[in-house]
Amino acid sequence: QEGNSHPTLVPMGTFDARDGKVNICGPGAAMWGRLCDFLQAPHLALDERYIDQPSRLAHRRELEEAISALTRQFDVADLVERLNQAGVPCGPVYDIGQAFEDAQAKHLRMTRPALHAEMGSLNLLRSPINLSACVHAEAFQRAAPDAGEHTDDVLSELGYTDDAIAAMRSEGAVA
């Protein structure tokens, strides 16, 4: 596999837009045709190097560069909207902040607040697994512990004495 591209299906991966990146899925004959129509690139659809999936795979780099040259004309939001209208599966590539602010992530309630001892309230991702009989809590009980935060408790539960734990800590064996 190369970068963000699918290992055997082309084009399927990340392409440049004017203000970011978009994942585009257009490997099958119908989607490839719709992508070429949208990009006003009949020359790509008719090019023998890209005529079918094995040919597109053999010439992946050139094709991905040609597609990115065309998608760079658009802003991410415009490109996603227009590709969706054209029937080409796609989506914006988000940074962490954008992912947390995405309308669909909010609708699905994919994040939950958690209290961290030093950083205060944090917005964290919840499990993406949704089971009808399992209710997701409105908030995490707490954020993940800091490294070594529970070392003494764990070692005590394993039978180590306070002196043994202190010796391990002084030797740098535990945090």
N, C-alpha and C positions, 0 to 999 in steps of 0.2 A: 504494500500500500504506500502511496505517496501523499504526504500531507493530509489534507482534509478530504481528499477524493476517495470515492468508493474504489475498492481494489479491482473490480471487474466491470463495473457499469460506468459508461461515459456518455454524456456529461452528468456527473452527480457529485457535487462538492461545493466548495466555497469560491465565490467569484467577487471581484471588486465592484463596488459602486462608488459614486463620487464622494460619499461621506461615510463609507464603512464597507461592510461585506454582507453578502447574501448567500445562503445555501440554496442551490438550484438543483432540481431533480428532473432531468430530461433524457433518460437513456433509451426508452422504448421508442419504436418507430413513430407512434402517434404523438408522444410528448416531444420527441426530437423535432418533428414537423411543426408543432405549435410553438416551440421555442424559437426555431428559425423564422417562422412567420412573425412572431412578436418582435424579434430583433431586426426584422426586415433584412434578413441575410439568406436569400435563396441560394447564394453562391456556396454557403456552407452545406446546405441540404443537398445540393447537387454535386459537391466535391467528392470524387471517388475515395479520397482518404477518410471521409466521414459518412459514407453511404449506408453502412450498417454497423451494428455494435462491435464486431471484431475489428473492423477498420478504424472505428473511433478509438477503440482501446489501443490499437497499434500506434495511433498518432495523437495520443492523449495530450501531451504538452502543447503541441501546436494548436490543437482545438481549444484547450482551456485558455490559452493566451488570446486566441481570436475572440472567444466569447467574452472574456474580461474586457477586451478593448471596446466591445459594444456595450457591455453593462456599465462601464464607467461613465456613460453619458447620463445616468440616472442617479437620483438620490435613493437611498435605501428604501424609504417609505413608498416612494413612487414606483420603484422597481417591483417591490413585493406586491403592491396593489395591482399593478398592471399585469404581472405574471400570473397572479391568482385569477384575474379576469380572463386571461388567455388559456387557463386550464393547465398551467405549468406549476407543479408543486414547488414551493419555495418558502423561505422564512429568513428574517433578519438574523445576523450573528450579533448577539448581545455581549456587552461586558457584564460584570457582576451586578452593578447598579441598575443597568437597564433590565436585566433579567428579573430583578426583584420588583421593578416598576411595571412590568408587562401586564396588560389588562387581563390576559388569559391566566397568567400565574396568580393574579389577585382573585379572579373569578373562581379558580380551582382551590384557592386558599392554600397555596403551596408553601407559604412561609408562616412561621410562628415566632412570637417573641420569646426570648430566653434571658434570664438575668445572669450576668457575669459579675463576679466579685469585684473586678477592677475596672471593667469597661462599661458597666451598667447594662441597660437593656440592649440586646442585640436581636436583629431579625435573622432567623436561620431557616434553612430549608427543612421541611418535614419529609417523611418518607413518601416517595411517589406511588407507593402501593396503596390502592384503595380497595378495601374489602367491605362489602355491604354490612356485615355484622360487626365491624370494628369502627369505633368512633375515635376520631382524632381529637386529642385535647386542644383546647383553645390556645394553650401556651406550653412550652417546655417547662419542666420543673426548674431547670437550671441549664446553663451552658455546660459544655464539656469541661472537665477539670483541667487545671494547668498541669504541666509535666511535673510529676513528683508530689502533687498535692495530697495524694492518699497513700504515699509510700509507707509511712509509719503504721497506718491502719492495716494495710495489706500484710506487711511483714509481721506485725503483731498477731494477726489472724493465723499466719503460718507458723507461729510458735517462737519467733525471735524475741529476745528480751530487749529492753530499752538500751542496755549497754551494747548489745550486739548490733543493734540498728545504728547507734551512734558511731560505733567503730566502722561499719560499712560506709556511713556518710563521710567520716573523716578520711577514709581511704579513696573516696570518690567513686565507690562501687554503686551507689544509689544517689538519686537526686533528692 
